[in-house]
């Protein structure tokens, strides 16, 4: 009773879901002590907003004490932006006067441990992949921070470029998961497929709009349907 074309679509859909990760995976949050989450990504991928969105998401689902840290020492308004967002979601922001990412990282860890925070979310400067100095800086932060989660934030509108982005960041730090932003504007889900295939790390959330609450858990079957033009 099944037509061959329907059977083929079903097989392709199953395979896509398998590649994208058969189920939604939660964040790796330690039971006791401090969970450190490092965010990285290109400039303009919506990283800083995503940090606040995820903080908001975790806060709603648990009673965790969260600290937001910005290690962006290049963009003048980066610290201010994260501070404003931290007020919006009602979590604490780490103030510092340091000029180097090493100093910021070490001070933030000390502060978070001393004040018994459960989760520290660490925003980094958006970087162009070709910039070796910036990638080295990211590597230094990752070594000092030793995070439980390293999240690649990628704009789903990058399409095929997503493969290069994922490859460069994956070679620099150990990507453990990714979050796709602007999925609302992406007619297809190709970026999701590229990023998952290359990093091997699960996509855990998708940004579905500009607002602070517009972050959803990632469901592979929905993106698979979208890639096949069924969503």
DRENZALUM-485394 format. One record per residue (C-alpha): residue number from 0; z, x, y. Coordinates in nm, 3 decimals. Each point is the difference from the previous one (the first is absolute). Example, Ala and Ser with C-alpha at 12.3 -4.5 7.8 and 13.67 -1.06 7.14 Angstrom:
2
+------+---------+---------+---------+
: resi :       w :       u :       v :
+------+---------+---------+---------+
:    0 :   0.780 :   1.230 :  -0.450 :
:    1 :  -0.066 :   0.137 :   0.344 :
+------+---------+---------+---------+
REM end
This chain:
231
+------+---------+---------+---------+
: resi :       w :       u :       v :
+------+---------+---------+---------+
:    0 :   0.000 :   0.000 :   0.000 :
:    1 :   0.033 :   0.304 :   0.231 :
:    2 :  -0.317 :   0.123 :   0.169 :
:    3 :  -0.072 :   0.376 :  -0.030 :
:    4 :   0.020 :   0.052 :   0.378 :
:    5 :   0.346 :  -0.158 :   0.010 :
:    6 :   0.108 :   0.225 :  -0.285 :
:    7 :  -0.124 :   0.310 :   0.189 :
:    8 :   0.184 :  -0.103 :   0.317 :
:    9 :   0.314 :  -0.057 :  -0.205 :
:   10 :  -0.028 :   0.349 :  -0.157 :
:   11 :  -0.061 :   0.164 :   0.339 :
:   12 :   0.290 :  -0.193 :   0.150 :
:   13 :   0.236 :   0.109 :  -0.278 :
:   14 :  -0.109 :   0.362 :   0.043 :
:   15 :   0.051 :  -0.016 :   0.379 :
:   16 :   0.350 :  -0.140 :  -0.047 :
:   17 :   0.071 :   0.280 :  -0.248 :
:   18 :  -0.118 :   0.267 :   0.249 :
:   19 :   0.192 :  -0.157 :   0.290 :
:   20 :   0.317 :  -0.012 :  -0.209 :
:   21 :   0.073 :  -0.291 :  -0.225 :
:   22 :   0.317 :  -0.106 :   0.176 :
:   23 :   0.178 :   0.028 :   0.332 :
:   24 :   0.241 :   0.294 :   0.004 :
:   25 :   0.321 :   0.010 :   0.208 :
:   26 :   0.103 :   0.289 :   0.224 :
:   27 :   0.202 :   0.278 :  -0.158 :
:   28 :   0.340 :  -0.055 :   0.166 :
:   29 :   0.295 :   0.192 :  -0.143 :
:   30 :   0.309 :  -0.197 :  -0.099 :
:   31 :   0.250 :   0.233 :   0.167 :
:   32 :  -0.050 :   0.237 :   0.290 :
:   33 :  -0.287 :   0.038 :   0.243 :
:   34 :  -0.358 :  -0.106 :  -0.078 :
:   35 :  -0.250 :   0.194 :   0.212 :
:   36 :  -0.342 :  -0.153 :   0.060 :
:   37 :  -0.272 :   0.213 :   0.160 :
:   38 :  -0.305 :  -0.161 :   0.163 :
:   39 :  -0.329 :   0.179 :   0.059 :
:   40 :  -0.352 :  -0.099 :   0.097 :
:   41 :  -0.280 :   0.041 :   0.250 :
:   42 :   0.030 :  -0.069 :   0.371 :
:   43 :  -0.043 :  -0.369 :   0.072 :
:   44 :   0.065 :  -0.120 :  -0.354 :
:   45 :   0.294 :  -0.214 :   0.116 :
:   46 :   0.262 :   0.231 :  -0.145 :
:   47 :   0.281 :  -0.043 :   0.255 :
:   48 :  -0.029 :  -0.381 :  -0.008 :
:   49 :  -0.004 :   0.012 :  -0.380 :
:   50 :   0.329 :   0.197 :  -0.001 :
:   51 :   0.165 :  -0.282 :   0.198 :
:   52 :  -0.163 :  -0.270 :  -0.213 :
:   53 :   0.131 :   0.159 :  -0.318 :
:   54 :   0.347 :   0.044 :   0.153 :
:   55 :  -0.006 :  -0.369 :   0.089 :
:   56 :  -0.112 :  -0.090 :  -0.351 :
:   57 :   0.274 :   0.206 :  -0.170 :
:   58 :   0.265 :  -0.128 :   0.241 :
:   59 :  -0.086 :  -0.362 :  -0.077 :
:   60 :   0.020 :   0.055 :  -0.374 :
:   61 :   0.311 :   0.218 :  -0.010 :
:   62 :   0.301 :   0.098 :   0.205 :
:   63 :  -0.109 :   0.363 :   0.024 :
:   64 :   0.090 :   0.207 :   0.305 :
:   65 :  -0.327 :   0.141 :   0.132 :
:   66 :  -0.076 :   0.287 :   0.239 :
:   67 :  -0.343 :   0.052 :   0.159 :
:   68 :  -0.103 :   0.354 :   0.099 :
:   69 :  -0.310 :   0.116 :   0.187 :
:   70 :  -0.120 :   0.357 :  -0.051 :
:   71 :  -0.305 :  -0.052 :   0.220 :
:   72 :   0.038 :   0.270 :   0.266 :
:   73 :  -0.357 :  -0.036 :   0.129 :
:   74 :  -0.056 :  -0.357 :   0.111 :
:   75 :   0.217 :  -0.054 :   0.310 :
:   76 :   0.079 :  -0.363 :  -0.076 :
:   77 :   0.051 :   0.037 :  -0.375 :
:   78 :   0.380 :   0.025 :   0.021 :
:   79 :   0.015 :  -0.291 :   0.245 :
:   80 :  -0.226 :  -0.216 :  -0.215 :
:   81 :   0.216 :   0.043 :  -0.309 :
:   82 :   0.317 :  -0.054 :   0.202 :
:   83 :  -0.133 :  -0.330 :   0.140 :
:   84 :  -0.103 :  -0.110 :  -0.348 :
:   85 :   0.340 :   0.096 :  -0.145 :
:   86 :   0.166 :  -0.232 :   0.254 :
:   87 :  -0.239 :  -0.278 :  -0.099 :
:   88 :   0.096 :   0.023 :  -0.366 :
:   89 :   0.362 :   0.082 :   0.081 :
:   90 :   0.037 :   0.334 :  -0.176 :
:   91 :   0.126 :   0.329 :   0.139 :
:   92 :  -0.228 :   0.262 :   0.161 :
:   93 :   0.074 :   0.373 :  -0.008 :
:   94 :  -0.004 :   0.163 :   0.346 :
:   95 :  -0.073 :   0.371 :   0.018 :
:   96 :  -0.110 :   0.262 :   0.252 :
:   97 :  -0.144 :   0.245 :  -0.253 :
:   98 :  -0.341 :   0.157 :   0.047 :
:   99 :  -0.073 :   0.097 :  -0.361 :
:  100 :  -0.047 :  -0.218 :  -0.304 :
:  101 :   0.233 :   0.220 :  -0.209 :
:  102 :   0.287 :  -0.053 :   0.245 :
:  103 :  -0.065 :  -0.375 :   0.021 :
:  104 :  -0.006 :  -0.029 :  -0.381 :
:  105 :   0.322 :   0.194 :  -0.056 :
:  106 :   0.187 :  -0.176 :   0.283 :
:  107 :  -0.113 :  -0.342 :  -0.122 :
:  108 :   0.116 :   0.066 :  -0.358 :
:  109 :   0.338 :   0.123 :   0.126 :
:  110 :   0.040 :  -0.304 :   0.227 :
:  111 :  -0.106 :  -0.248 :  -0.270 :
:  112 :   0.240 :   0.146 :  -0.258 :
:  113 :   0.290 :   0.024 :   0.242 :
:  114 :  -0.044 :  -0.364 :   0.110 :
:  115 :  -0.049 :  -0.128 :  -0.354 :
:  116 :  -0.350 :  -0.142 :   0.034 :
:  117 :  -0.163 :  -0.136 :  -0.317 :
:  118 :  -0.361 :   0.054 :   0.105 :
:  119 :  -0.161 :   0.240 :   0.245 :
:  120 :  -0.360 :  -0.076 :   0.094 :
:  121 :  -0.180 :   0.300 :   0.139 :
:  122 :  -0.309 :  -0.050 :   0.217 :
:  123 :  -0.230 :   0.300 :   0.055 :
:  124 :  -0.278 :   0.073 :   0.248 :
:  125 :  -0.335 :  -0.156 :  -0.083 :
:  126 :  -0.226 :   0.283 :  -0.095 :
:  127 :  -0.370 :   0.067 :  -0.038 :
:  128 :  -0.053 :   0.122 :  -0.353 :
:  129 :  -0.200 :   0.302 :   0.116 :
:  130 :   0.291 :   0.131 :   0.206 :
:  131 :   0.157 :   0.265 :  -0.223 :
:  132 :   0.295 :   0.068 :   0.229 :
:  133 :   0.099 :  -0.367 :  -0.011 :
:  134 :  -0.032 :  -0.016 :  -0.377 :
:  135 :   0.216 :   0.313 :  -0.033 :
:  136 :   0.257 :  -0.168 :   0.223 :
:  137 :  -0.001 :  -0.305 :  -0.228 :
:  138 :   0.056 :   0.227 :  -0.300 :
:  139 :   0.302 :   0.160 :   0.177 :
:  140 :   0.150 :  -0.344 :   0.074 :
:  141 :  -0.046 :  -0.106 :  -0.364 :
:  142 :   0.166 :   0.318 :  -0.129 :
:  143 :   0.299 :  -0.033 :   0.233 :
:  144 :   0.036 :  -0.375 :  -0.047 :
:  145 :  -0.056 :  -0.012 :  -0.377 :
:  146 :  -0.075 :  -0.374 :   0.018 :
:  147 :   0.032 :  -0.257 :  -0.279 :
:  148 :  -0.315 :  -0.168 :   0.131 :
:  149 :  -0.296 :   0.151 :   0.186 :
:  150 :  -0.213 :  -0.285 :   0.126 :
:  151 :  -0.360 :   0.040 :   0.112 :
:  152 :  -0.080 :  -0.261 :   0.265 :
:  153 :  -0.375 :  -0.065 :   0.008 :
:  154 :  -0.220 :  -0.233 :   0.200 :
:  155 :  -0.196 :  -0.215 :  -0.244 :
:  156 :  -0.291 :  -0.006 :   0.247 :
:  157 :  -0.069 :   0.368 :  -0.074 :
:  158 :  -0.192 :  -0.112 :  -0.310 :
:  159 :  -0.162 :   0.294 :  -0.178 :
:  160 :   0.179 :   0.248 :   0.225 :
:  161 :   0.321 :  -0.104 :  -0.172 :
:  162 :  -0.094 :   0.228 :  -0.290 :
:  163 :  -0.002 :   0.314 :   0.219 :
:  164 :   0.322 :  -0.103 :   0.176 :
:  165 :   0.182 :  -0.059 :  -0.328 :
:  166 :  -0.127 :   0.330 :  -0.143 :
:  167 :   0.110 :   0.211 :   0.301 :
:  168 :   0.348 :  -0.152 :   0.022 :
:  169 :   0.041 :   0.008 :  -0.377 :
:  170 :  -0.073 :   0.375 :  -0.001 :
:  171 :   0.258 :   0.062 :   0.274 :
:  172 :   0.294 :  -0.212 :  -0.113 :
:  173 :   0.092 :  -0.195 :  -0.311 :
:  174 :  -0.106 :  -0.356 :   0.090 :
:  175 :   0.217 :  -0.245 :  -0.197 :
:  176 :  -0.135 :  -0.324 :   0.146 :
:  177 :  -0.224 :  -0.139 :   0.269 :
:  178 :  -0.010 :  -0.287 :   0.247 :
:  179 :  -0.330 :  -0.142 :   0.121 :
:  180 :  -0.014 :  -0.129 :   0.356 :
:  181 :  -0.241 :  -0.245 :   0.163 :
:  182 :  -0.086 :  -0.159 :  -0.332 :
:  183 :  -0.056 :  -0.324 :   0.195 :
:  184 :  -0.312 :   0.150 :   0.160 :
:  185 :  -0.140 :   0.149 :  -0.320 :
:  186 :  -0.257 :  -0.223 :  -0.166 :
:  187 :   0.009 :   0.210 :  -0.316 :
:  188 :   0.277 :   0.200 :  -0.161 :
:  189 :  -0.189 :   0.324 :  -0.055 :
:  190 :   0.252 :   0.222 :   0.178 :
:  191 :   0.272 :  -0.120 :  -0.237 :
:  192 :  -0.210 :   0.103 :  -0.298 :
:  193 :  -0.076 :   0.347 :   0.143 :
:  194 :   0.358 :   0.076 :   0.101 :
:  195 :   0.149 :  -0.115 :  -0.330 :
:  196 :  -0.259 :   0.186 :  -0.208 :
:  197 :   0.040 :   0.329 :   0.183 :
:  198 :   0.376 :   0.019 :   0.062 :
:  199 :   0.091 :  -0.175 :  -0.324 :
:  200 :   0.295 :  -0.138 :   0.197 :
:  201 :   0.059 :  -0.376 :   0.009 :
:  202 :  -0.082 :  -0.205 :   0.309 :
:  203 :   0.330 :  -0.175 :   0.071 :
:  204 :  -0.061 :  -0.202 :   0.316 :
:  205 :  -0.281 :  -0.127 :   0.220 :
:  206 :   0.008 :  -0.069 :   0.372 :
:  207 :  -0.154 :  -0.338 :   0.071 :
:  208 :   0.024 :  -0.008 :   0.381 :
:  209 :   0.153 :   0.148 :   0.313 :
:  210 :   0.334 :  -0.181 :  -0.009 :
:  211 :   0.317 :   0.160 :  -0.135 :
:  212 :   0.033 :  -0.245 :  -0.291 :
:  213 :  -0.363 :   0.037 :  -0.112 :
:  214 :   0.056 :   0.230 :  -0.295 :
:  215 :  -0.037 :  -0.123 :  -0.356 :
:  216 :   0.052 :   0.142 :  -0.345 :
:  217 :  -0.326 :   0.118 :  -0.150 :
:  218 :  -0.154 :  -0.220 :  -0.269 :
:  219 :  -0.285 :   0.175 :  -0.185 :
:  220 :  -0.167 :  -0.318 :  -0.119 :
:  221 :  -0.049 :  -0.127 :   0.358 :
:  222 :  -0.178 :   0.319 :   0.108 :
:  223 :  -0.206 :   0.001 :  -0.321 :
:  224 :  -0.113 :  -0.354 :   0.081 :
:  225 :  -0.081 :   0.104 :   0.356 :
:  226 :  -0.209 :   0.298 :  -0.119 :
:  227 :  -0.195 :  -0.238 :  -0.225 :
:  228 :  -0.045 :  -0.241 :   0.291 :
:  229 :   0.220 :  -0.263 :  -0.167 :
:  230 :   0.302 :   0.030 :   0.234 :
+------+---------+---------+---------+
REM end
